[in-house]
Amino acid sequence: AIGAALAAFAAGYGIGKVGSSAIDGIARQPEAAGNIRSTTIIVAGMIEGACLLAVITCLLAIVMK
């Protein structure tokens, strides 16, 4: 359960950091907003996928114990 909580916390922190950086990048270069937005969505999806994998692994470890 602790591992699942840590994975969810790390994913939330990572997505927050990516979003913050994306907003900064768009504010500095508004003409690159499309590229920054698409890259941000891809990275956020990858972070969510890693988090989901970690949470499922932790839950399976608890159930199989």
Secondary structure, DSSP 8 states (H G I E B T S, - for coil): -HHHHHHHHHHHHHHHHHHHHHHHHHHH-GGGHHHHHHHHHHHHHHHHHHHHHHHHHHHHHHHH-
